[in-house]
Amino acid sequence: MADLNRELADFLRRARAARDPQTTGLPADGRVRRVAGLRREEVAMLAGVSTDYYTRLEQGRRIVPSAQVVDAIATALDLDAAGRTHLRNLVGAPRAPRPRVRPVQRVRPGLYQLLDSLDSQPALVLGRRTDVLATNRLARALFTDFDRMPPRERNYARWMLLSDEARNLFVDWEHQARNAVESLRFDAGNAPDDPDAQKLVGELSLASAEFRQWWSEHHVHQRTYGAKRLHHPVVGDLTVDFEALTFPGDPEQTLYVYSTAPDSSSREALTLLASWSQPSVRNAGG
């Protein structure tokens, strides 16, 4: 619980520092601002709570605000949807302890069949901690063959931060890597007692200066759609759009499906990659 309190305190302080006072509608009081963002009393005023109450919350005290207060604070801090969810996770009512060893995630046979049926679209399934649970042929050709990695290394954030392959593949690597870190931060806030997440964060903190910096900023991100610009070693430059689909019966697994714009050079490149990655074509070329 102490770790969760520290996470809450850190998140609130950083969100408050990022809030532009000029966009809040609060009247200027003539005082010189020595630090960026809002003062605690200003957040409290915007949220309709006492300064003492908000201060204790930001200090990580063991208090559980109502849903209305959480929403009011989220509005005062101008949090986006991911930030609001992260705040709710951090201040939520005490939950039953999770088992120290969580069950290994398994992908249903029907989902494997669905992945294989998406023959012209790359698709993969991510689980907790951005673990890569399953991929189809075209996703392995477009990104990397996660199936060839040792099981403990099949993690999207780990690959993104520690692999030269990923740095060379993504034209906007820094943006994509930040998103991966912020997605991992979002997941970790939902399960702060997950020992595997703690091990992964520790490993990445030791191995990557970028990870240490971005993790300390405590931004959160929940990917639901977007685009990735790639410089692929086989087919050259292309842009793929993605949609993230979470399953109602298993919200800890998310299907990512990638597509390209019709009649575009990216569509031509992806079609070429699909042809190149056919087993018969690759064997003939090798």
N, C-alpha and C positions, 0 to 999 in steps of 0.2 A: 504493500500500500504506500510505503514511503516513496518508492520509485515513481509511482503514479502521481503522487502529490508534487514531486519535483518536476515531472513532465508538465503537469497543469500549470505550475508557476512559471516555468520557462516559456510555455506556449503563450500564456496571457501577456507576459512582459514583452515578448517579441511582437505580438499582434498589436499591442498598444503603441509600441515604438514605431510601427509601420503606418499607423493611421495619421492621415494629414489633417491637422486641426482646422485648416481653412475650408474643408469640405463638410464639416459637421453641422454648421449653422450656429455654433456657439458664439456668443458675443465676445469680442476681444476685451481682455481685462487689463491690458497695459503691461502685464508682467513679462519679463524677458524669459524666453524658453532656453534653458541650458542643455536640454536633451531633446532628441527627436521625438515626434509623436505626441500623444495625449498624456495629460497628467492622470493619476488615478482618480482624483475627484471628478475629472471631466468624464471619464468612462462611467463612473457611478451616476453622475447626473444624467447622461444620455440613456443609461439603462434603467433609471428610476429606482436605484437602490442607494443605501447609505454608503458613504466613503469607507467607513469602518468595515462594512460587510464585504465590499469589493476588495479592499486591502487584504482581509483575511483569506479571501478566495485566491487572490494572486499570490499570497504567501504559501499556498498549498495546504492551508489548514483543513482539517477533516470536517468539512461541511458539505452538505448535498443540497444545492439549490433546486428549486422547482423548475419544471420544463419552461414555464413562462419567463423566469429569471434568466435561464440559460439562453433562450431565444433573444431576450432583450440585450444581454451582454454581447451576443454574436452580432446583433444589429449595430450596437454601439461601436464595435470593432470592425464593422464592415467586412465580415467573413464571407467567403464564398461557400458553396454547398459542401465542398470537402472540408473546409475549415469548421463549419457548423457541426458536421458529423463528428469530426475529430474532437471538438470541444465537448460534445455530448458524451462521447466515449470516456473522456478524461474525468468528467465530473459526475458520471452516472452513479446511480445507487449501487451500494456494495453488491457484488455478484458472488455467486457460489464459486468456490475455488475450482479452477480448471485442473485437470490432471497434469502432473508435471511432464508426463510423456503423452503427447497428443497422438491420436491414431494416424498412421500413415495414410495420406490421401490416395485414393484410387479413382481412376477414370472408368466410367461404365463402358461396357462393350459397345453399346449403341452409340456412344459419343465418339468412340474410335471409328465406327462405321461412318458417322457423319463427317468426321475430318477427312477420311479417305475419299468420300464422295465429292468433296469440294476440290475437284481436280484442277480447276483453273484459278483457284483463289488460295493463297497462303492462309493457313489457320493454325492456331495453337491454343492450348489451354494452360492458364496460369492458376496456381493455387495460393496457399498461404505464403507470405514472405516473397512473393513473385517467383516461387518455384515453378519451373517448367514441367508440367505433368504429361503433356502429349503434344505432338506436332504432326502435321501432314507433310507429304513429300515436298511440296512447293515451298512451305515455310522453312524447311531445312535447307533448301537450295537458296532461298532469298536471304536468310539470316545466318544460321550456322546449324550444324547437326548436333543438337543437344543430346540425341540418343547415344552418340559416341563418347560423351563425357562420363566420368564417374558419377554415380547418382548424387553425391553430396554437392557436386559442382553444377548441377542442372538448375541454375537460378538465373533469372533474367537480369536482376540488378548486379549480381556478381560478375556475369559475363560483360555487361555494359561497362562496369567500372574497371575491371582488371584485364580485359582482353584487348590486345592491339588490333585484333580482327574487327571488333566493334568500333574502335576509334577510327579505323580506316573506312569502315562501311558507311557510317552515318555522316552526311555532310554537315548536319547541325548536331554533332556529337554532344557538345556541352548541354544544349537544351534537352536532348533526349536523356542524357545521363542524369541531369537534375530531376527530370520527371520520374525516373526510376527510383532515385533516392527519396523523393517526396511521396511516391506511392508506397515504398517500404516503410516510411515514417508513419503514414496513415494506417497501414496494416498493423504496425507495432503498437500504435495507440489503442487498437481494438483488442489486442491480446498482449498486454504488457508483461505477463508472466510466462510467455512462451520461451523456453530455454533455447530452442533452435534459432529463433529470431535474435536472441541476445548473442549467441555464438556468431551468427552472420554479421551482425553489427560490429562486434569486436574484431572479426577478421578484416572487414572492409576498412575499419578505422585504422588498423595497423598498416594496411597495404596501400591506401589511397588518400592522398592529401585532399583531393577534391571532395571525396566522401566526407572526410572530417569537417571540412568547411560547410558543406551543404547540410549535413546532418545537424550541425550546431545552430543553423539558422531556423530550424524547426518549422519549415514550410511543409504543408501537406498537399497531396494531389491525388485525385481519384480519376483515373483515365476512363472515359466512357466513349470518346471518339477523338479523332485527330488525324494527323498526317505525318509521314516520315519521309525525309529526303535521303536517298541512298546513292552511293557511288559503288555499284556492284562490280566485282572483278571480272565477271563474265559478260554482262549485258550493258554495263555503263550506268549512266545516270537515269534514275527514275524516281517518281514520287508515288507512294502508296498511301491510301486512306484506310483508316481502320474503324471498326465499330466493336465495342466491347459488350458482350451479352452475358449477364449473370443469371444463373439458373435458380428459379424460385425454390426448388427442393434442396439446393446445395449452394448457398450464397458465397461459400469460400472457394468456389471454382468459377473462373471467368473464361469464356470463349472469345478470342480475338480473331476477327475475320478481316483480311486485307483485300483491297480492290484498287482498281485504277480507273481513271476517267476514260470514257469511250473515245475512240478515234484519236488517242493521244500517243505521243512517243513512249510514255510510260506503259500504256497498254501493250504496245508492240514489244517493248523490252520484256514485260512479264510473260507474254506469249512465247517469246523466244526462250526465256528461262525455263518455262514449263516443258517445251520441246527438248531443250538441252538436258534437263534433269530426268527425262525418261530413262529407265535402266538400260534399255536396248541401245539408245543413243550414246549414253556415257560409256557403256562397255565397248561399243564400236570405236569410240574416240580414244579409248585407252589401250 
